[in-house]
């Protein structure tokens, strides 16, 4: 039977948006009758879905392609780095084909070119209506749009993935409904610019979409929400429990001067006032954000302003990156580039400051009882890990739970919080 069913190996790199692309490609591979394997020696060819956003991601992608060629020899490359085929060919000239992101049909054409198409598989009708997933059964990423219309000087996403293209709301809702029917308990809404959803169709529609998603029997979590004024309208939905009180909003910096150089919204006091107003409406709102330190021209005073901001704004969770030049980004031409040692020193200081804020906010939750979605269970040690509504999978903290008594991944249980540290909570089932 194996001889009649060619097998495809698959490696997915990069962000959750790329993961959704991988799920779509894998679903089509399965639908076309190919087997899917996670072993080089079992694969007739390997597909690598790449990331090309920053230099470290480019290096990881090239190293992964090289490894796949060494281990298997037949490799198709897709994803964001695929828009720069000359970089891939210079390092890996023997790849079979290169396509850019979202090029699902081109990927499948390359697979069909290099592998015989299997005979009809009578079990194909059993493929779930929402397709194959690369996440645990109880949560899934729901991509609502592709591309971005902004021109941030540090970013080349519009060059990699194009301008904003929103999915029709009925298609998004249908996919969400199918996922919930299949047992998904948490929908993680993603795109390059979630708050711009619908702008290319005539009007921004994230509020209406979030309201409809909130009617499903699942947690709804919003990621990559650009700080448009429209975001204010989402907060009442969080306060009412329609969607989770969690906002992933990439602010990037706090210094107005640096934000202007980044081509980002740049009024620090207005941002703080908005956050205060959001928390008046939804007191338990959790804010996750990302920041860049060492951006060209950043002075010590600019950096100190950023540190003061994350404390004053009570940023619950934060990712931080030392500025890295990206080929094609406008910021490469800016004056006053920051030495690498200063970038790294500021990165360490930022993370220490953020840990202090996180530790303080998590300590406030000790003694409370919180709903927790179980992600993993260690039956041997009678322990489990899960997440509150204030934490997204893989990027935020977890709750360590003792006295589990029969709970399983995907369950939502109430946990009495007994302790905390800078990242995680600790408790027992209430």
C-alpha positions in Angstrom: 0.0 0.0 0.0 2.9 2.3 0.8 4.3 1.8 -2.7 1.0 3.1 -4.2 0.9 6.1 -1.9 3.9 8.5 -2.3 4.7 10.3 0.9 5.4 14.0 1.5 7.4 15.4 4.4 6.6 18.9 5.7 8.5 21.5 7.8 6.7 24.6 8.9 8.7 27.6 10.1 7.7 31.1 11.1 4.6 32.7 12.6 1.0 31.4 13.2 -0.1 33.0 9.9 2.5 30.7 8.1 1.2 27.8 10.2 -2.2 28.3 8.8 -0.7 28.3 5.3 1.0 25.0 6.2 -2.3 23.5 7.4 -4.0 24.4 4.1 -1.2 22.9 2.0 -1.2 19.7 4.1 -5.0 19.4 3.7 -4.6 19.6 0.0 -1.8 17.1 0.0 -4.0 14.7 2.0 -7.0 15.4 -0.3 -4.8 14.5 -3.3 -4.1 11.1 -1.8 -0.5 11.5 -0.7 0.7 10.2 2.7 2.2 12.7 5.1 5.3 11.9 7.2 7.6 13.6 9.7 10.6 11.4 8.8 13.1 12.3 6.1 13.8 8.7 5.2 10.1 8.0 4.7 9.4 11.0 2.4 9.5 10.9 -1.4 10.0 14.7 -1.2 10.0 17.4 1.5 8.2 20.8 1.5 9.7 23.6 3.6 7.4 26.5 4.4 9.9 29.3 5.2 10.0 32.6 7.1 11.9 35.6 5.7 11.0 38.5 8.0 14.3 39.1 9.8 17.9 38.0 9.3 17.7 35.3 11.9 14.6 33.8 10.3 16.2 33.8 6.9 19.2 32.0 8.3 17.0 29.4 10.0 15.1 28.9 6.8 18.2 28.4 4.7 19.7 26.0 7.3 16.5 24.0 7.3 16.4 23.8 3.5 20.0 22.7 3.5 19.3 20.0 6.1 16.3 18.7 4.1 18.5 18.5 1.0 21.2 16.5 2.8 18.7 14.2 4.5 16.3 13.7 1.6 17.5 15.3 -1.6 14.2 16.4 -3.0 12.9 19.7 -1.6 10.2 22.2 -2.6 10.4 25.6 -0.9 7.4 27.9 -0.2 6.6 30.7 2.1 7.9 34.3 2.7 11.5 33.6 1.8 10.3 32.3 -1.5 9.8 35.8 -2.8 13.6 36.0 -2.9 14.4 32.9 -4.9 17.9 34.2 -5.7 18.8 33.9 -2.0 17.6 30.3 -1.8 19.3 29.3 -5.1 22.6 30.8 -4.1 22.7 28.6 -1.0 20.6 25.6 -2.2 20.7 25.4 -6.0 19.3 21.9 -6.1 15.8 22.6 -4.7 13.1 21.3 -7.0 10.8 24.4 -7.0 10.4 27.7 -5.1 7.1 29.5 -4.5 6.1 32.5 -2.4 3.6 32.6 0.5 -0.1 31.6 -0.1 0.9 30.0 -3.4 -1.0 26.8 -2.7 -1.7 25.9 -6.3 1.9 26.4 -7.3 3.1 24.2 -4.4 0.7 21.4 -5.5 1.7 21.8 -9.1 5.3 21.2 -8.0 4.3 18.2 -6.0 2.4 16.7 -8.9 5.4 17.4 -11.2 7.8 15.5 -9.1 5.6 12.7 -7.6 3.1 10.5 -9.3 -0.5 11.3 -8.2 -1.9 8.5 -6.1 -4.9 6.5 -7.2 -8.3 7.5 -5.8 -8.4 7.0 -2.0 -11.9 6.0 -0.8 -11.2 7.5 2.6 -10.6 11.0 1.4 -14.2 12.0 2.3 -13.2 11.5 5.9 -11.0 14.5 5.9 -12.4 17.0 8.4 -14.3 19.9 6.8 -11.9 22.3 8.5 -8.8 20.5 7.2 -5.7 19.2 8.9 -4.4 21.0 11.9 -0.9 21.4 13.3 -2.1 22.6 16.7 -3.5 20.5 19.5 -7.1 19.4 19.0 -8.5 22.0 21.5 -7.3 25.2 19.9 -6.8 26.5 16.3 -5.5 29.6 14.5 -8.2 31.3 12.4 -6.7 33.5 9.7 -9.1 36.2 8.7 -7.0 38.2 6.2 -3.7 38.3 4.4 -1.2 41.1 3.7 -0.8 44.6 5.1 -1.2 48.2 3.9 1.2 49.8 6.4 4.7 51.0 5.5 6.5 50.6 8.8 10.2 51.3 8.1 11.5 48.2 9.9 9.2 45.8 8.1 8.9 44.2 4.6 5.7 42.2 5.2 3.8 44.1 2.4 6.6 43.0 0.0 6.5 39.4 1.2 2.7 39.0 1.5 1.2 41.9 -0.5 -1.5 44.3 0.4 -4.5 43.6 2.7 -6.9 41.0 1.4 -9.7 40.2 3.8 -11.6 36.9 3.7 -15.4 37.1 3.4 -17.0 37.1 6.8 -19.2 34.2 5.9 -16.2 32.0 4.9 -14.4 32.9 8.2 -17.5 32.1 10.3 -18.1 28.8 8.4 -14.5 27.7 9.1 -14.9 28.8 12.8 -18.1 26.8 13.1 -16.5 23.7 11.6 -13.6 24.0 14.0 -15.8 24.2 17.0 -17.8 21.2 15.8 -14.6 19.3 15.6 -13.8 20.0 19.2 -11.8 23.2 19.1 -12.3 25.2 22.4 -10.2 28.2 21.5 -10.1 30.3 18.3 -6.9 32.4 17.9 -7.8 35.1 15.4 -4.7 36.0 13.3 -3.7 38.1 10.3 -1.0 40.6 9.5 -3.3 43.5 10.7 -6.4 42.1 12.4 -8.0 45.5 13.2 -7.9 46.4 9.5 -10.1 43.5 8.6 -12.6 44.4 6.0 -11.0 47.8 5.0 -10.3 46.5 1.5 -14.0 45.4 1.2 -15.3 48.9 2.0 -15.3 49.2 5.8 -13.4 47.8 8.7 -15.4 44.9 10.1 -13.4 43.4 13.0 -16.0 44.4 15.6 -18.9 42.7 13.7 -16.8 39.6 13.0 -15.6 39.4 16.7 -19.2 39.7 17.8 -20.3 36.8 15.6 -17.4 34.7 16.6 -18.2 35.4 20.2 -21.6 33.6 19.8 -19.8 30.3 19.2 -19.0 27.9 22.1 -15.3 28.7 22.2 -12.8 31.2 23.6 -12.0 33.9 21.0 -8.6 35.5 21.3 -7.5 38.4 19.0 -3.9 38.7 17.9 -1.9 41.3 15.9 -4.4 44.2 16.5 -2.9 47.4 15.1 -3.8 50.3 17.4 -6.5 52.0 15.3 -9.2 54.0 17.1 -11.5 51.1 16.1 -9.9 49.0 18.8 -11.9 50.9 21.4 -15.1 49.3 20.1 -13.8 45.8 20.9 -13.3 46.4 24.6 -17.1 46.2 25.5 -17.2 42.8 23.8 -14.4 41.7 26.2 -16.1 43.2 29.2 -19.3 41.4 28.3 -17.5 38.1 27.9 -18.2 37.7 24.2 -14.5 37.4 23.5 -11.6 37.0 25.8 -10.3 40.1 27.7 -7.0 39.8 25.9 -5.5 42.2 23.4 -2.3 41.5 21.4 -1.4 45.0 20.2 2.1 45.5 18.8 3.0 49.0 20.0 6.8 48.7 19.0 8.0 51.7 21.2 6.9 54.6 23.4 9.1 57.4 22.3 7.2 59.7 19.9 10.4 60.4 18.0 11.2 56.8 17.5 7.7 55.9 16.6 7.7 58.6 13.9 10.9 57.1 12.5 9.1 53.7 12.5 6.0 55.3 10.8 3.9 54.1 13.7 1.2 55.9 15.7 3.2 58.1 18.1 1.3 59.8 20.9 2.4 58.3 24.1 0.0 60.1 26.4 -2.9 59.3 24.1 -2.0 55.6 24.1 -1.8 55.6 27.9 -5.2 57.4 28.2 -6.7 54.8 25.8 -5.4 52.0 27.9 -6.7 53.5 31.1 -10.1 53.9 29.5 -10.0 50.3 28.3 -9.4 49.1 31.8 -12.2 51.2 33.2 -14.5 49.4 30.8 -12.8 45.9 31.2 -10.8 45.9 34.5 -9.3 42.4 33.9 -8.0 43.2 30.3 -4.6 41.6 29.6 -2.3 43.4 27.2 0.3 41.7 25.2 2.6 43.7 23.0 5.9 43.6 21.1 8.7 46.2 21.2 11.9 47.0 19.3 15.0 48.3 21.1 18.1 49.7 19.4 16.2 51.2 16.5 18.3 53.7 14.5 18.5 56.9 16.4 17.3 55.6 19.7 18.9 57.5 22.6 19.2 56.5 26.2 16.4 58.9 26.9 14.1 57.3 24.3 14.9 53.9 25.8 14.1 55.1 29.4 10.8 56.4 28.1 10.0 53.0 26.8 10.8 51.4 30.2 8.6 53.9 32.0 5.8 53.2 29.5 5.6 49.5 30.0 5.4 50.0 33.8 2.8 52.8 33.6 0.7 50.9 31.0 0.9 47.6 33.0 1.8 45.6 30.0 1.1 42.0 31.1 3.2 40.2 28.5 5.7 41.6 26.1 8.1 40.3 23.4 11.1 42.4 22.6 13.6 42.3 19.8 16.9 44.1 19.2 16.5 45.9 16.0 17.9 43.9 13.1 18.3 45.3 9.5 16.1 43.5 7.1 17.0 43.5 3.4 14.7 46.0 1.6 13.5 47.8 4.8 13.5 51.6 4.7 15.0 51.8 8.2 18.3 50.4 6.8 19.0 53.9 5.4 18.3 55.8 8.6 21.2 57.6 10.3 22.6 56.8 13.8 22.6 53.0 13.7 23.0 51.6 17.2 26.0 49.4 18.0 25.1 45.7 18.6 26.5 45.7 22.2 24.2 48.6 23.1 21.2 46.8 21.4 21.8 43.7 23.4 22.3 45.6 26.7 19.0 47.4 26.2 17.3 44.2 25.3 18.4 42.6 28.6 17.3 45.7 30.6 13.9 45.7 28.8 13.3 42.0 29.6 14.3 42.6 33.3 11.9 45.5 33.6 9.1 43.6 31.9 9.7 40.6 34.2 9.2 42.9 37.2 5.9 44.2 35.8 4.7 40.7 35.0 5.7 39.4 38.4 3.7 42.2 40.1 0.6 41.7 38.0 0.7 37.9 38.4 1.1 38.2 42.2 -2.2 40.1 42.3 -3.9 37.0 41.0 -2.8 34.8 44.0 -5.9 33.9 46.0 -8.3 34.2 43.1 -10.1 31.4 41.3 -9.6 31.5 37.5 -10.9 29.5 34.6 -8.0 27.5 33.0 -7.9 25.7 29.7 -5.9 22.5 30.1 -3.1 22.1 27.5 -1.1 19.1 28.8 -1.5 16.4 31.5 1.2 14.5 33.3 -0.7 11.6 34.7 2.4 10.0 36.3 3.1 13.1 38.4 -0.6 14.0 38.9 0.1 17.4 37.4 -1.1 19.5 34.4 -0.5 22.8 32.7 -3.0 25.1 31.3 -3.8 28.8 30.5 -6.1 31.4 31.8 -8.0 33.7 29.5 -5.1 36.1 29.9 -2.5 33.9 28.2 -2.1 32.7 24.6 -0.5 29.3 23.8 3.2 29.1 23.3 4.0 32.9 23.7 2.6 33.6 27.2 2.8 32.0 30.6 1.0 28.9 32.0 -0.7 27.7 35.1 0.9 24.7 36.8 -1.8 22.6 38.4 -1.7 19.9 41.1 -4.5 17.5 42.2 -5.7 17.0 38.6 -8.2 14.2 39.2 -9.2 13.0 35.7 -8.9 16.2 33.7 -7.7 16.1 30.1 -6.4 18.5 27.5 -9.2 20.8 26.3 -11.0 20.8 29.6 -11.8 24.2 31.1 -11.5 23.9 34.9 -11.5 26.5 37.7 -8.2 26.7 39.6 -7.5 28.4 42.9 -4.2 30.3 42.4 -1.8 29.7 45.3 1.5 31.1 44.0 3.2 33.0 41.2 6.5 33.9 39.7 7.6 36.3 37.0 6.0 34.2 34.2 3.6 31.5 35.6 0.9 30.8 38.1 0.5 27.8 40.4 -2.6 26.3 41.9 -5.0 23.4 42.3 -8.4 22.5 40.9 -11.0 24.4 42.9 
